[in-house]
Amino acid sequence: MPISWEWHHRIQDWVKPCGRHKWGDDAVERACQVLAGKDQAVVLDAGCGPGSWIIRRIRDRGVSMHVIGIDIDQSCFDNQDIDEAKIASIAETTLASESVDLVMSGYVFEHLDDPDAVLRELHRVMKPGARLIVWTPNRWNPVMLLSSVTSQRIHVLLRSLTWGPAGADNAPTYY
C-alpha cells in the first residue's frame, strides 16, 4: 500500500534543506519573465510525463502560451496541462527549427544517456533569445546518494510502495 500524501510531503521536507519546492517558485518566476509580453508563446515541456504542475502554475498567472509536451511514454496523452502531446525522444523532437520560446524540463536530464544530443536538439528548436529551464535532483541529496548505490529493481520496488503500481515505472539514472 502506498504511503499517504502527508507522509510523502514530510519525507520531502526532511530530504530538501530548502523546504518544499522553493526552486519551483523560482522556475515559475523565470518562465513568466521569459514569456512576458509574448502573445501565445510556444513552450516545450521536454519529458512532460502525465502531468506538469509547473505549467499549471504558470498558466495560473495568466500567461498566454501553447504548450507542447514531448515524452517517450504514452502517459503524455494523459497530461491535461499541455495543449499538444507527442511521443518522441527529446533528442529528436521533429519540431521545426527556431519554433519554441521556452523549454522546460523537470526531473528528466538525470535519466538521459546522451544529454549532449538532447541539448543540441533543444538548441535547434529554440528561437533566438529563447530560454531553457531545467531542474534535476541534487546529487548530494540523501535520497539521491542512496539511489546511486541501489539497483534499478530496488528503485522500482520503492516507487511502487510509495506511489502504487502506477508509479512503479522508473527510468534508470545516469547522472
Helices and strands as residue ranges (DSSP letters): H 5-15, H 22-35, E 41-46, H 53-60, E 65-71, G 74-78, E 84-87, E 100-106, G 109-111, H 115-125, E 126-135, H 142-148, H 152-163, G 165-167
